[in-house]
């Protein structure tokens, strides 16, 4: 199949250039100025419409916590503060109405995981928002861990007079389980005899580079996340990250990876004081490339485009806005060999837009996942 006359934003080096795209066996095969159809090859004329990679949502509970049936279909948090053996993959509900919302927003892939009420609630799963065969939609069953240094666990367990009740306890409990997992991994590699511990065996993968989403909003919590991440050599991404600018100034560093958001909306919470639609532009000026999230269902995926438009209104560049929901999240979660850009060899997940995706009158026209158009 060839899609001709695209105004292509490929998420890599091509930005709003006229290109043709050849798709074969669900992959991007070729991108060029003018492709000649082979005999019998299907041709779709994009008529100069903007074409982007499918949007990648890097930090949500899609399929785990329902947008509508929040009490009947809530599998995001369990009753122990640390349960690294849990997998969001095992709770994934493909009937969640959020998948239809995602497609209408041009979202083709999500990293869905536990909620924010446990310190370590288990692993996130990376999944396509549509496709043939449920198992074939799974990009990676266990794509990342999710550690929470925000207030959710303190509120949940503190109200039951259990730990953690303080920031001190949150950090100490995460360090304790990491120390145990590190020793477990050492013995395993050395061939030393030990009792099998499912939770330690599961968590020990973070020492082999498995990504860790460190959820924190305030600067002090984010800086604790940095200390833990570097103490244990973790492949960490600071997530939600409302005080990102303060952290880079406090620590005098610009090498952090951030997933920022949700940013749209208002809150009177002290923890969310730094929540601002200006954040993307502020970080871009510092030379930092942030991935952008809705945190669905905290913010509905269908408002994602509105969030991006407001962020560009406040100074975020168009190129950075598109990369923030395509290339950057895929790279930060280790999924960029398949998704995030429209380069040859990647999955043919793309969106043909009706108008400009960064203007209020723009919208999704056609979504392709693995080279197949999907119903909206």
N, C-alpha and C positions, 0 to 999 in steps of 0.2 A: 504494500500500500504506500502511496505517496500523498502527503499533504502539501499542496502547492500554495505559493503566495502567502506565506506566513510573515507577519511582522514579529520576528522571533526574539524572545528573551530566554536564552537557554540556561540561565543560572550560573554560567561559567564566564565565558569571554564575549559572547554575542549579546548585544543589547539593542533591541529595536532595529534590527536589520532584516531586509527582505531575504528569506531563505525558503528552501523546500526541505521536507523531512521524509526520508524513506524508513518505513517500519517493516520488519520481518520477524516472524516468530515471537512476537511480543516485545521485541527490543528495538531501540533506535539503531538502525543500520548505517544511515548516512545523512549528513546535513550539508547542503551545498546551495550555491546561488540558483542553479537551475538544473533540476533532475529530469531526465527523459524516462517516461514510463516504459517498463518492459512489457512484453506481450502478455495481455490478460491481467495486468496489474491494476488494482483499483486506484482511482485518483479522486481526491477530495480537494476542492478549491476553498481555501480559507478566506479568499477575497480580501487579503491584506489585514485580516484581523490579528490582534495581538495573541500570540501563543506563548505560554509559559510552561515550565514544569508543573506537575501536579503539586499542590501545596502539601507540606509535611508539618503536621502538628506534633511537636516534640514532647509535650508534657500534659497529659489529660487523663480522664477516667472514662473515655468513650468505650461503651460495651461492658464497663465494670460498674459504674454508677449511672443510673438512668437520669436523663434530663427531666422526664415527666414523672415516671414511677419511682421517685427517689427512695421511698421506704420499702416498696416491694422488691425492687431490683437494685439493692445497694450492697455490693460485695467488696467495697474499697478498703474497709478497715476491720480488723479482727480485735479480739479482747485481750491480747497481750501486746505490750509496747514494742517488743523485738521478736519478729518471726521471719527470719531471712529465708526459710524454706518454702514460704508461700510463693505462688506464681499467678500473676494476673491472667496468664494464658489459660489456666484451668477454670476461670470464671467468665471468660469472654462470651458475651451474649450478642450474637449477630442479629438478633431481632430488636436490639436497642434502636429506638427511633432516631438517635443521634447519628447513625450512619447515613440516613437520608439527608439530614441537615448538613453533614459534612460534604456530601456530593454537591449539594446546591451551593456550597461555598467554594467549590473547586478543590477540596481537600481529598487527596487520593491515598495518603498514608498517615497513620498516627502511631505514636508511642503511648500506649495506655497502661496505666499501672495503679498501684495502691493509692489510697487517699492520703490526707495529711494528718491523720489522727494517731499514727503509730511512728515511733522513731525509725524502725526498719520494718516495713510492711510486706516486703518481698520484692519480686522482680517485675519489671514492666515488659510488655510484649509489643512488638512492632507488627502492624497489620495493615493490609490494604482495606479501603473503605467499601470496595465492591469487587466482584470477580466471580469466576466459576469455581465452585468447590470451596468449602469453608477452609479446609486445611491448606489449599493452594493460596489462600489470601494471606497466610502468615508469612511475613518477611523473616522474622526471627522470633522464636518462641520466648526467649529470655534475652532481651536487648540491653537492659540496664537495671541496676538497683536504684532504689529511692530511699534516701535518708532524709529525715525531717528534723530540722533544727528550729523551725518556726514554733509558734505557741500551741498548735493543735494537740500534740501529745500531753503537754503540761496541763491544758484545760481538761482534757478527757480523763486523765488518770488522777490529776490533783483533786478533781471533784469527787473521786472515790477514795481519797486519802491514800493513794498509791503513788509510787514513783513512775515517771519523773514529775516532780512538782515545781522544779526550778531549772533554770538554764544549766546550772552546775551539774545537776543529776542527768539531764539530757546528754550532755557531752560525755560525762563519765560512763554512762551505760553504753553509749555507742563505742567508746574506746575499749571498754571491757570485752564486748563481744568480738571486736576486731582483733584484740590481743589473743583471745582464745582461738579465733579462726586462723590467725597467722601461725600460731604454734601447731595447730592441727595440720595445716598445710605443710609445715616444715617436716613433721613426723611422717606424713604421707609420702613426701618426696624422698625422704631418707629410708623409707621402707621399715620404719619402726612400728612395732605392734601397738595398736590403740583401739579403744572402743569406738565403733562407728557412731558419729553424731551428725544427723541429717542437716541440722541448722548450720553447723560449722563447715561441713563439706560443701554446702551450697554457697555460703558466704565467702569461702576461701577463693572463689573465682575472681573476686575483686583484686587479688594480688597478681592475677594474670592479665590484668588490663580491662576487665569488664567495666564499662562506664558506670559511674555513680552520679545520679542526680542529687545534689545537695540542696534541699529546699530551705531557703532562708529569705527573710524580707529585710530585717533591720541589719545595719552595719555590724553590730556586735555579734549577731548570730552568723552572719556571712563570714566574718573573720575567724570565728570558731570553726566553721566548716573548712576554711582554708587550712587552718592549723591541723585539723584531723586529716584532711586530704593529703597533706604533704608529709605529715608524720608517718603515715602508712603507705605512701607512694601510690595513692589512688588516682585513677583516671577520672577526675571529677569535673562536673559542670555545675556552676552555681545557678540555681533555678528559682524562678520568681524574681528574686534579686532586685527589689525596689531601691535599695541603697547602693547599687553598683558603683555609682560615681564616687560616693564617699569612700568606698573600699579601695578603689584604685588610687585615690589620693592618700588615704591613711597608710597604705602599704607601699606606696610609690612604685606600683607595678601596673603593666598593661598587658600582661600575658594570660589573663583569665579568660575563660569561656563562659558566657552567660546565656541562659534562656530567660528572657524577660517577659513578664506578663502573667495574668491578664492586666492590662493597663487601662482599659476603658471602664468607666463607671466611677462612682464616688464611694468613699468609705470614711467613717469617723473613727476608725480604729487607730490607736497609736502605732501599732505594728505596721499598718499600711500607710503611714504618713508620707512615705516617699513615693507612693504610687503616682505616676505621672506619664501622660502621653508624650512629654518632652524627652523621656529617657533615651529613646532610640537615637534621636538627633544628638543629644549630649554625648553619648558613647561614640557615635560615629566621628564627632569632632576630635575625640581622643584617640582615634584610630582603632577602635575596638568594634569587632563585627558580632553583633548580638543576634541570636536566634529569637524568634518572637512566638509567643504562645497565647492561647486563650484560656488554658486550664479547664476546658470543657469538663463538666457542666457548670463550673464556677462562672464562666462567661460562655454563652452559647456560641458554637462554632459558626453559626450563620451571621454573627456580628463581626467575624474576623476581618472582612473587607472594610467595614466601617472603622475598626481600630486602625488598620493600615492607612486609610485615607487621613484620619485625624493625625496620625504620626507624621505623615508627609506634610500635612498642613503646618506642623510645628517644626519642620526643618529636616526631617529624615529624607535622604535622597531617594529617588525612585528606584535606582538600582539596588540600594541597600535594603529597601523595603521588600523587594521581590526576593532577594537572596536570603533575607531574614526569615522567610517562610518556605524556603526551598533548599538551597545549597547548604546554608549554615546548620540548620537542625539535623540534616542528614549526616553531615560531617561530624558534628559533635557527638552524635549517638552511634557512630561507626556503621552507618548504613549507606554511605556514599558510593559504595561499589555498585549499588543498584538504583538508588533513587536520588532526587535532589537537583539533578541537572539533566539536560537533554543532549548528552554527548553519546557518540556511538558506543554501543555495548551496554548502555543503561536500559532499565525497564522503560517501555514506551508509556509512561504515565504523564499525561499532559492535559492542558486546558486551552480550549479555544474560547476567547472572550468576546462577548458582545459589547463593544465599546472598550473603554479604558478601565482596567481593574482598579486603578487608583483615582477614579472619579466616581461620584455618586450615581451617575447615570450608566455606569458600566455594570456588567453582570456576566455570569457564566453562561456560555452558549452550549458547548459540548465538552464532556469529560471523557478522556480515554484512560483506561487502566490496562496495562499489559497489552497495549495495542488494540483494544476493543472499546468501542463507544459504549457507555453505560447510560441507563435511563436515569433521568433526574426527577 
